[in-house]
């Protein structure tokens, strides 16, 4: 079962590009930089505490990545505001997909969740 976002919370993928090959470790075939906008259209202030990503590689292998915050931060997002950041994913093969969730709480300590939509990353030939 796929969990939906808390009402008023959404995630937008606003940028995606292949990383230069010289920045990709030899342990991987390619990498992708992505920019994500985390939106709070609810009536409550929310704090993003953690994330869980699923990464499906070209060979079908599935990695799970969990951690606190995003890019070392746990942003507080006011009603009507958003938080945008850029990060990256290293891939095995020339195409992969990512999706997942951000977890947090609102100003009354009620748990909140943002569903991260699945997005494809591939090297165009």
C-alpha positions in Angstrom: 0.0 0.0 0.0 1.3 3.4 -0.9 1.0 6.1 1.7 -0.3 9.5 0.6 1.1 12.8 1.8 -0.5 14.6 4.8 -3.1 16.9 3.3 -1.5 20.2 2.2 2.0 18.7 1.9 3.5 17.9 -1.4 6.9 17.3 -3.2 7.8 18.6 -6.6 10.8 17.4 -8.7 12.0 20.7 -10.2 15.3 19.7 -11.7 17.2 16.6 -12.9 20.5 16.3 -14.7 23.3 13.8 -15.3 26.4 14.4 -13.3 29.7 14.8 -15.1 31.4 11.4 -15.3 34.6 12.7 -13.6 32.5 13.3 -10.4 31.1 9.7 -10.4 33.1 7.2 -8.3 34.4 4.1 -10.1 32.1 2.0 -8.0 29.1 3.4 -10.0 28.3 3.9 -13.7 26.6 7.3 -13.5 25.1 9.9 -11.2 22.2 12.3 -11.3 21.7 15.6 -9.5 18.1 16.4 -8.6 16.4 19.4 -7.2 13.3 19.0 -5.0 10.8 21.5 -3.8 9.0 20.5 -0.5 5.7 22.5 -0.2 3.6 23.2 2.8 0.1 24.3 1.8 -1.4 23.3 5.1 -2.4 25.5 8.0 0.3 24.3 10.3 4.1 24.9 10.6 5.9 21.6 9.9 9.4 20.4 10.5 11.0 17.8 8.2 12.9 15.3 10.4 13.9 12.5 8.1 13.7 10.7 4.8 13.4 7.3 3.3 14.4 6.7 -0.4 14.0 3.7 -2.6 16.4 3.5 -5.5 15.8 1.0 -8.3 18.9 0.4 -10.4 19.0 -0.7 -14.1 19.6 -4.3 -13.1 16.4 -4.3 -10.9 18.4 -4.1 -7.6 16.6 -2.0 -5.0 18.5 0.1 -2.5 16.9 1.8 0.5 18.5 4.9 2.0 17.3 6.4 5.3 18.5 9.3 7.3 17.8 12.5 9.2 16.7 15.6 7.4 17.8 16.6 3.9 21.4 17.7 3.0 22.2 18.0 6.7 19.2 20.2 7.6 15.9 19.7 9.2 13.9 22.6 7.7 11.0 24.2 9.4 8.4 25.2 6.7 5.7 27.7 7.5 2.2 27.5 6.0 2.2 28.6 2.4 6.0 28.3 2.2 8.4 25.8 0.6 12.0 24.5 0.9 14.1 23.7 -2.1 17.4 21.7 -2.1 19.6 19.9 -4.5 21.3 16.5 -3.9 22.4 13.5 -6.0 22.1 9.8 -6.5 24.8 7.4 -7.8 23.5 4.6 -10.0 24.5 1.2 -11.2 23.6 1.0 -14.9 22.5 3.8 -17.2 19.0 4.2 -15.8 17.3 4.1 -12.4 14.3 5.4 -10.5 13.8 6.9 -7.1 10.8 7.5 -4.8 10.1 7.7 -1.1 8.9 9.7 1.8 9.9 12.6 4.1 8.8 12.4 7.7 8.2 15.1 10.2 5.9 16.7 12.7 3.7 19.8 12.8 3.7 22.5 15.5 1.5 20.3 17.7 3.8 17.3 17.5 1.5 15.5 15.1 3.3 13.2 12.7 3.3 14.4 9.0 4.5 12.7 5.8 5.3 13.9 2.3 5.2 11.2 -0.4 8.0 11.7 -2.9 6.7 10.8 -6.4 8.7 8.2 -8.4 10.9 9.8 -11.0 13.0 8.1 -13.7 16.7 9.0 -14.2 18.4 7.8 -17.4 21.2 8.6 -19.7 19.9 9.7 -23.1 21.5 8.0 -26.0 
